[in-house]
Amino acid sequence: METFDAVVNSIVTINPHAADDAARLDDHHRRTGTLRGPLHGLPVVIKDNIDVAGLATAFGSVAFAEHLATRDAVLVTRLKDAGAVVLGKTTMPDFAASWHGHSSRSGITRNPYDTARDPGGSSSGSAAAVAAEFAVAGIGTDTGGSIRIPAALCGLVGLRPSVGLVSRTGTAALVRQQDSPGPMARCVADVAALLDVLAGWDHRDPDTALPSATRRDGTFTDRITAGALRGARIGVVRELGAVDPAVAGEIDRALAAMRSRGAVLVEVELPGLSGMLLETSMYFLQSRRDLNEYLAHAGAPTQDVGEVVARGDFFAHLALLPLVAAGPRDPCFDPAYARALECRTHLRNAVAGLFAEYGLAALAYPTVRIGAPLWADVDAGTFEDGPAGRDRSPTSFPTNTLIAAQCAFPALTLPVGQTGDGLPVGLELLGLPHHDGDLLALAHDLELACPARPVPTDYQQVVNP
């Protein structure tokens, strides 16, 4: 894996105990004839802002490269108890403060489908590693699209679960009330199997209470049967259409495939959406406090992201991070914070209102409105992460993932085709809170009608010319 990953650069820390963990699982099966759990022997990789005992949790930052986690995050414990083997930790931009795969700790991560291109962020390494087939599954976290953007650009299924469905204990949140850890894999069935293990009540994360109390009987895997699209009303938000014609063509074909499976496509509008997303952005109001709370709880050597930025210990192109670091230590004393929280209620009601008015099962639109960008364009500042000053504009990167994030709704991205250049195209399905199983069912039915996911070859050609 190290040889191949020299090109992709998706793994930042290899678990030195992985081979021994796998051997113990083999021994268990040999002695008992049974599996340790539903993920017995499954190799997984974990984002660098999620604790794995004995490995560094560095948040992609060179300043925390020696900060070792003393215990597993709850989600990691659940994976291990189910028999998964943690191969290592994956690359991410400093403190998840970018849509791209660059980091002061690990440098540039490359897209396996075209190594001159960005895999997306902030769960960059998890997506790239799974796409390159270094692991069967990866775990990321999603604040504004950090699971779905890299999953879409790397040809994977990526789920942002309902907030609280998966425990955040032992993970670093960028905006706590919208952060959600979740799985990335190469098909919907694998994502469902992972969610069966990851989901559940955790007394240390109060946000897990409602999803646990309202969860339907049965497993998420049980829900993914053919026919879910038949009669389902899908809201198509045309104003969120792709700006790249090649991406737009693949999205149109996916929508036609949904119709062929029996879905009823309904064109809907979200007037004033860009303004609502601006008004509900929390990065410059809340992220400093939330990051600092995790650093203090984890006993990190530096407990204020502002100090990290003041020392210059971050990737130079991260325009968003200095603005995060300049935010208030406690947003409750900032009048803009109360206004943003109030606007969030309006945004949630506007999106939920579409479901109520049109009887929708999901909204559908391209996850990212372009294919994976060239690193040359990213480095040139084409997709600036945020303007100078106190303007709360979150990004100029053409992603649609902020809607679900700032509503705190679940959303799933599914690979539905490729551009003529061989770049994956992802379609996002957004659902109502605690309807994650419905999203998985709809996505699985669409998956049956989409082209098979091709194996990326670009990085293999570099390693084995």
C-alpha positions as CSV (number, residue, x, y, z in Angstrom):
1,M,0.0,0.0,0.0
2,E,2.8,2.4,0.8
3,T,4.3,2.0,-2.7
4,F,1.0,2.8,-4.5
5,D,0.1,5.5,-2.0
6,A,3.4,7.3,-2.8
7,V,1.4,8.6,-5.8
8,V,-2.0,9.2,-4.3
9,N,-0.8,10.3,-0.8
10,S,-4.0,9.3,1.0
11,I,-2.6,7.7,4.1
12,V,-0.9,9.9,6.7
13,T,-0.4,7.2,9.5
14,I,-0.3,3.5,9.1
15,N,-1.6,1.4,12.0
16,P,1.4,-0.7,13.1
17,H,-1.0,-3.2,14.7
18,A,-3.2,-3.8,11.6
19,A,-1.5,-7.1,10.6
20,D,-1.7,-8.4,14.2
21,D,-5.4,-7.4,14.4
22,A,-6.1,-9.3,11.2
23,A,-4.2,-12.3,12.4
24,R,-6.3,-12.4,15.6
25,L,-9.5,-12.3,13.5
26,D,-8.2,-15.2,11.4
27,D,-7.4,-17.1,14.6
28,H,-10.9,-16.5,16.0
29,H,-12.5,-17.8,12.8
30,R,-10.2,-20.8,12.8
31,R,-11.0,-21.7,16.4
32,T,-14.7,-21.0,16.5
33,G,-15.9,-21.2,12.9
34,T,-17.7,-17.9,13.5
35,L,-17.1,-14.4,12.4
36,R,-16.2,-11.7,15.0
37,G,-19.0,-9.5,13.6
38,P,-20.7,-8.3,10.4
39,L,-17.5,-6.5,9.3
40,H,-15.1,-9.3,10.0
41,G,-11.7,-8.6,8.4
42,L,-13.0,-5.5,6.5
43,P,-10.1,-3.1,6.0
44,V,-11.1,0.5,6.8
45,V,-9.3,3.9,6.9
46,I,-10.2,6.7,9.3
47,K,-10.0,10.5,8.8
48,D,-7.3,12.3,10.8
49,N,-9.8,14.2,13.0
50,I,-11.2,10.9,14.5
51,D,-9.4,9.3,17.5
52,V,-7.8,5.9,17.1
53,A,-6.0,4.9,20.3
54,G,-2.2,5.0,19.9
55,L,-2.3,6.9,16.6
56,A,-1.9,10.6,16.1
57,T,-5.1,12.7,15.8
58,A,-3.5,15.7,14.1
59,F,-6.5,17.2,12.2
60,G,-4.3,17.5,9.1
61,S,-2.1,20.0,11.0
62,V,1.7,19.8,11.3
63,A,1.3,21.4,14.7
64,F,-0.4,18.3,16.1
65,A,1.6,15.5,14.3
66,E,2.8,14.1,17.7
67,H,-0.6,14.3,19.5
68,L,-1.5,10.7,20.2
69,A,-5.1,9.7,21.0
70,T,-5.4,7.8,24.2
71,R,-8.7,6.1,23.4
72,D,-10.8,5.2,20.4
73,A,-13.7,7.4,19.2
74,V,-17.0,5.6,19.8
75,L,-17.4,5.0,16.1
76,V,-14.0,3.4,15.9
77,T,-14.9,1.1,18.8
78,R,-18.0,0.0,17.0
79,L,-16.1,-0.7,13.9
80,K,-13.5,-2.8,15.7
81,D,-16.2,-4.7,17.7
82,A,-17.8,-5.6,14.4
83,G,-14.5,-7.1,13.2
84,A,-13.2,-4.3,11.0
85,V,-9.4,-3.8,10.7
86,V,-8.2,-0.2,10.9
87,L,-5.4,0.2,8.4
88,G,-4.6,3.8,9.3
89,K,-5.5,7.4,9.3
90,T,-6.1,9.5,6.2
91,T,-5.1,12.9,5.0
92,M,-7.2,16.0,5.3
93,P,-6.7,19.8,5.1
94,D,-5.8,21.6,8.3
95,F,-8.8,21.4,10.7
96,A,-11.1,20.4,7.8
97,A,-11.1,24.1,6.7
98,S,-11.0,23.5,2.9
99,W,-12.8,21.9,0.0
100,H,-9.5,20.6,-1.3
101,G,-6.9,17.9,-0.4
102,H,-4.0,19.9,0.8
103,S,-2.5,19.9,4.3
104,S,0.4,21.2,6.3
105,R,1.0,17.7,7.6
106,S,0.8,15.6,4.5
107,G,1.0,18.0,1.5
108,I,-1.1,17.3,-1.6
109,T,-3.4,14.3,-2.0
110,R,-4.2,13.3,-5.5
111,N,-7.3,11.9,-7.2
112,P,-6.8,8.3,-8.3
113,Y,-8.8,8.9,-11.5
114,D,-6.4,11.7,-12.6
115,T,-3.4,12.4,-10.4
116,A,-3.2,15.9,-11.8
117,R,-6.5,16.6,-10.1
118,D,-7.9,17.3,-6.6
119,P,-9.8,14.5,-4.8
120,G,-11.9,17.1,-2.9
121,G,-12.0,17.7,0.8
122,S,-12.0,17.7,3.6
123,S,-12.2,13.8,3.9
124,S,-9.7,13.7,1.0
125,G,-7.6,10.8,2.0
126,S,-10.5,8.5,3.0
127,A,-12.1,9.0,-0.4
128,A,-8.9,8.7,-2.4
129,A,-7.8,5.5,-0.5
130,V,-11.1,3.8,-1.1
131,A,-11.2,4.8,-4.7
132,A,-7.7,3.5,-5.2
133,E,-8.8,0.3,-3.5
134,F,-6.3,0.5,-0.6
135,A,-9.3,-0.2,1.7
136,V,-12.9,-1.4,1.3
137,A,-14.4,1.6,3.2
138,G,-13.4,4.9,4.7
139,I,-14.8,7.1,7.4
140,G,-15.0,10.8,7.1
141,T,-16.8,13.7,8.7
142,D,-19.1,16.1,7.0
143,T,-19.6,19.8,8.0
144,G,-20.3,21.5,4.7
145,G,-19.8,18.6,2.3
146,S,-16.6,17.0,3.5
147,I,-17.8,13.4,2.9
148,R,-19.9,14.1,-0.2
149,I,-17.5,16.3,-2.2
150,P,-14.6,13.8,-2.2
151,A,-16.9,10.9,-2.6
152,A,-18.4,12.5,-5.7
153,L,-15.0,13.5,-7.2
154,C,-13.6,10.0,-6.5
155,G,-16.5,8.0,-7.8
156,L,-17.8,6.7,-4.4
157,V,-21.1,6.5,-2.5
158,G,-20.8,8.8,0.5
159,L,-23.4,9.3,3.2
160,R,-23.8,12.3,5.4
161,P,-26.1,10.8,8.1
162,S,-28.7,12.6,10.1
163,V,-26.9,14.6,12.8
164,G,-26.6,12.3,15.8
165,L,-27.2,9.1,14.0
166,V,-23.5,8.4,14.4
167,S,-21.8,9.5,17.6
168,R,-19.3,12.3,17.5
169,T,-17.5,11.4,20.7
170,G,-13.8,11.3,19.9
171,T,-14.2,13.3,16.7
172,A,-13.3,17.0,16.2
173,A,-16.2,19.1,15.1
174,L,-15.9,22.2,12.9
175,V,-19.5,23.3,13.5
176,R,-21.0,21.0,16.1
177,Q,-24.7,21.2,15.3
178,Q,-24.1,20.3,11.7
179,D,-21.1,17.9,11.9
180,S,-21.9,14.3,11.1
181,P,-19.4,11.4,10.7
182,G,-20.2,8.9,8.0
183,P,-19.1,6.1,5.6
184,M,-17.7,6.1,2.1
185,A,-17.6,3.0,0.0
186,R,-17.9,1.7,-3.6
187,C,-21.5,0.7,-3.5
188,V,-24.7,1.5,-1.5
189,A,-24.9,-1.9,0.1
190,D,-21.5,-1.4,1.7
191,V,-22.5,2.0,3.0
192,A,-25.7,0.5,4.5
193,A,-23.7,-2.3,6.2
194,L,-21.3,0.2,7.7
195,L,-24.2,2.4,8.9
196,D,-25.7,-0.6,10.7
197,V,-22.6,-0.8,12.8
198,L,-21.9,2.9,13.2
199,A,-25.4,4.1,14.2
200,G,-26.6,4.1,17.8
201,W,-27.1,5.8,21.2
202,D,-24.1,7.2,23.0
203,H,-24.7,8.9,26.4
204,R,-21.6,11.1,25.8
205,D,-23.2,12.6,22.6
206,P,-26.7,13.9,23.5
207,D,-27.5,14.4,19.8
208,T,-27.7,10.6,19.4
209,A,-30.8,10.4,21.6
210,L,-33.5,11.5,19.0
211,P,-32.1,9.4,16.1
212,S,-31.9,6.3,18.4
213,A,-35.4,6.9,19.9
214,T,-37.0,7.3,16.4
215,R,-35.1,4.7,14.5
216,R,-37.2,2.2,12.7
217,D,-37.1,-1.6,13.4
218,G,-34.7,-3.6,11.2
219,T,-31.4,-2.7,9.7
220,F,-30.4,-0.2,7.1
221,T,-29.3,-3.1,4.9
222,D,-32.9,-4.5,5.0
223,R,-34.1,-1.3,3.4
224,I,-32.1,-1.6,0.2
225,T,-34.3,-3.6,-2.1
226,A,-35.1,-3.0,-5.7
227,G,-38.1,-0.9,-6.5
228,A,-37.7,2.0,-4.1
229,L,-37.9,4.6,-6.9
230,R,-41.3,3.3,-8.2
231,G,-43.8,6.0,-7.5
232,A,-41.3,8.1,-5.5
233,R,-41.6,11.8,-6.1
234,I,-38.1,13.4,-6.5
235,G,-37.7,17.1,-6.5
236,V,-35.3,18.4,-9.1
237,V,-33.7,21.7,-8.2
238,R,-32.7,23.1,-11.6
239,E,-31.1,26.2,-10.2
240,L,-28.4,23.9,-8.7
241,G,-27.6,22.5,-12.1
242,A,-24.0,21.7,-13.2
243,V,-21.9,24.5,-14.8
244,D,-19.8,21.9,-16.6
245,P,-21.8,20.6,-19.7
246,A,-20.2,17.1,-19.4
247,V,-21.3,16.9,-15.7
248,A,-24.8,18.2,-16.7
249,G,-25.1,15.5,-19.3
250,E,-24.4,12.7,-16.8
251,I,-26.9,14.2,-14.3
252,D,-29.6,14.4,-17.0
253,R,-29.0,10.7,-17.8
254,A,-29.2,9.8,-14.2
255,L,-32.5,11.7,-13.9
256,A,-33.8,9.8,-16.9
257,A,-32.7,6.6,-15.3
258,M,-34.7,7.5,-12.2
259,R,-37.8,8.1,-14.3
260,S,-37.3,4.7,-16.1
261,R,-37.3,3.1,-12.6
262,G,-40.7,4.6,-12.0
263,A,-39.8,7.9,-10.2
264,V,-41.9,11.0,-10.7
265,L,-39.6,14.0,-11.2
266,V,-41.0,17.3,-10.0
267,E,-39.2,20.5,-10.8
268,V,-39.0,22.7,-7.6
269,E,-37.4,26.0,-6.7
270,L,-35.7,27.4,-3.6
271,P,-35.9,31.2,-4.0
272,G,-33.2,33.2,-2.3
273,L,-31.1,30.1,-1.6
274,S,-27.7,31.8,-2.0
275,G,-28.7,34.5,0.5
276,M,-30.0,31.9,3.0
277,L,-26.7,29.9,2.8
278,L,-24.8,33.1,3.4
279,E,-26.9,34.0,6.4
280,T,-26.7,30.6,8.0
281,S,-22.9,30.0,7.6
282,M,-21.3,29.4,11.0
283,Y,-17.6,28.9,10.2
284,F,-16.5,32.4,11.2
285,L,-18.8,32.6,14.2
286,Q,-18.7,29.2,15.8
287,S,-15.8,27.0,14.5
288,R,-13.1,28.5,16.7
289,R,-15.1,27.7,19.9
290,D,-16.0,24.2,18.7
291,L,-12.4,23.3,17.7
292,N,-11.0,24.7,20.9
293,E,-13.4,22.7,23.0
294,Y,-12.2,19.5,21.4
295,L,-8.6,20.4,21.8
296,A,-9.1,21.1,25.5
297,H,-11.0,17.9,26.0
298,A,-8.3,15.9,24.2
299,G,-5.5,17.5,26.2
300,A,-3.8,18.8,23.0
301,P,-0.5,20.7,23.4
302,T,-2.2,23.9,21.9
303,Q,-5.8,24.5,22.8
304,D,-6.6,27.5,20.6
305,V,-6.7,27.3,16.8
306,G,-5.9,31.0,16.9
307,E,-2.5,30.3,18.3
308,V,-1.8,27.7,15.5
309,V,-2.6,30.3,12.9
310,A,-0.7,33.0,14.6
311,R,2.4,30.8,14.4
312,G,1.8,30.1,10.8
313,D,1.5,26.3,11.4
314,F,-1.0,25.7,8.6
315,F,-1.1,25.2,4.8
316,A,-0.5,28.5,3.2
317,H,-3.4,28.3,0.7
318,L,-6.1,27.8,3.4
319,A,-7.8,31.1,3.1
320,L,-10.7,30.0,5.3
321,L,-8.7,28.9,8.4
322,P,-7.4,32.4,9.4
323,L,-10.9,33.7,9.3
324,V,-12.0,30.8,11.5
325,A,-9.2,31.5,13.9
326,A,-10.2,35.2,14.0
327,G,-13.7,34.2,15.1
328,P,-15.0,34.8,18.7
329,R,-13.9,32.5,21.5
330,D,-17.6,32.4,22.5
331,P,-20.1,33.2,19.8
332,C,-22.9,33.7,22.3
333,F,-21.6,37.3,22.8
334,D,-21.9,38.1,19.1
335,P,-25.3,39.3,17.9
336,A,-24.6,37.9,14.5
337,Y,-24.7,34.4,16.0
338,A,-28.3,34.7,17.2
339,R,-29.3,36.0,13.8
340,A,-27.6,33.1,12.1
341,L,-29.3,30.6,14.3
342,E,-32.7,32.2,13.6
343,C,-32.0,32.1,9.8
344,R,-31.2,28.4,10.1
345,T,-34.8,27.7,11.2
346,H,-36.0,29.6,8.1
347,L,-33.7,27.6,5.8
348,R,-34.8,24.3,7.4
349,N,-38.4,25.2,7.0
350,A,-37.9,26.3,3.4
351,V,-36.4,23.0,2.4
352,A,-38.8,20.9,4.5
353,G,-41.6,22.9,3.0
354,L,-40.8,21.5,-0.5
355,F,-41.2,18.0,0.9
356,A,-44.6,18.9,2.4
357,E,-45.9,20.8,-0.6
358,Y,-44.9,18.4,-3.3
359,G,-45.0,15.1,-1.3
360,L,-41.3,14.5,-2.0
361,A,-39.1,11.5,-1.1
362,A,-35.9,13.4,-1.8
363,L,-34.3,16.3,-3.6
364,A,-31.9,15.6,-6.4
365,Y,-29.1,17.7,-8.0
366,P,-25.4,17.4,-8.8
367,T,-23.2,17.0,-5.7
368,V,-20.5,19.2,-7.3
369,R,-21.3,21.3,-10.3
370,I,-17.9,20.5,-12.0
371,G,-15.6,17.5,-12.4
372,A,-12.5,17.2,-10.2
373,P,-10.5,20.4,-10.6
374,L,-6.9,20.5,-11.7
375,W,-4.5,21.1,-8.9
376,A,-3.0,23.9,-11.0
377,D,-6.3,25.7,-10.8
378,V,-6.7,25.1,-7.1
379,D,-3.2,26.4,-6.4
380,A,-3.9,29.5,-8.6
381,G,-6.7,30.4,-6.3
382,T,-9.6,29.7,-8.8
383,F,-11.6,28.3,-5.9
384,E,-10.9,30.7,-3.0
385,D,-12.1,29.3,0.3
386,G,-13.2,32.6,1.6
387,P,-12.7,36.4,1.0
388,A,-10.6,38.6,3.2
389,G,-12.3,40.3,6.1
390,R,-15.5,39.4,8.1
391,D,-17.6,38.5,5.1
392,R,-19.2,35.2,5.9
393,S,-19.3,33.9,2.3
394,P,-18.3,30.2,2.7
395,T,-16.7,29.5,-0.6
396,S,-16.6,30.1,-4.4
397,F,-16.2,26.4,-5.0
398,P,-19.2,25.2,-7.0
399,T,-20.6,22.6,-4.6
400,N,-24.3,22.1,-3.7
401,T,-23.5,20.3,-0.4
402,L,-24.0,23.3,1.9
403,I,-27.8,22.9,1.8
404,A,-28.0,19.6,3.6
405,A,-25.2,20.7,6.0
406,Q,-26.7,24.0,7.1
407,C,-30.1,22.4,7.4
408,A,-28.5,19.5,9.4
409,F,-30.4,17.1,7.0
410,P,-29.0,13.8,5.7
411,A,-27.7,13.5,2.2
412,L,-26.1,10.9,0.0
413,T,-23.9,11.2,-3.1
414,L,-23.9,8.4,-5.7
415,P,-21.7,8.0,-8.7
416,V,-23.9,8.1,-11.8
417,G,-21.3,8.3,-14.7
418,Q,-18.1,9.8,-16.0
419,T,-17.2,12.8,-18.1
420,G,-15.4,12.3,-21.4
421,D,-12.1,12.8,-19.5
422,G,-13.0,9.9,-17.2
423,L,-13.9,12.0,-14.2
424,P,-16.6,10.7,-11.9
425,V,-19.9,12.5,-11.6
426,G,-22.0,12.3,-8.4
427,L,-25.7,12.9,-7.9
428,E,-26.8,14.1,-4.5
429,L,-30.1,12.9,-2.8
430,L,-31.2,15.0,0.1
431,G,-33.7,13.7,2.6
432,L,-35.5,14.6,5.8
433,P,-33.9,14.0,9.2
434,H,-34.0,10.4,10.4
435,H,-34.9,9.1,6.9
436,D,-31.5,7.8,6.1
437,G,-32.8,4.4,5.2
438,D,-35.1,5.9,2.6
439,L,-32.1,7.7,1.0
440,L,-30.2,4.4,0.9
441,A,-33.1,2.6,-0.7
442,L,-33.6,5.2,-3.4
443,A,-29.8,5.3,-4.1
444,H,-29.6,1.6,-4.4
445,D,-32.5,1.5,-6.9
446,L,-30.8,4.2,-9.0
447,E,-27.5,2.4,-8.7
448,L,-29.0,-0.6,-10.5
449,A,-29.7,1.6,-13.5
450,C,-26.3,3.4,-13.6
451,P,-23.1,2.4,-15.4
452,A,-20.8,0.2,-13.3
453,R,-18.1,2.2,-11.5
454,P,-14.8,1.9,-13.4
455,V,-11.6,1.2,-11.5
456,P,-9.3,4.2,-11.6
457,T,-6.1,3.4,-13.5
458,D,-4.2,6.8,-13.5
459,Y,-2.2,6.2,-10.3
460,Q,-1.5,2.5,-11.3
461,Q,0.0,3.6,-14.6
462,V,2.3,6.0,-12.7
463,V,3.5,3.3,-10.3
464,N,3.6,0.5,-12.9
465,P,4.2,2.1,-16.3
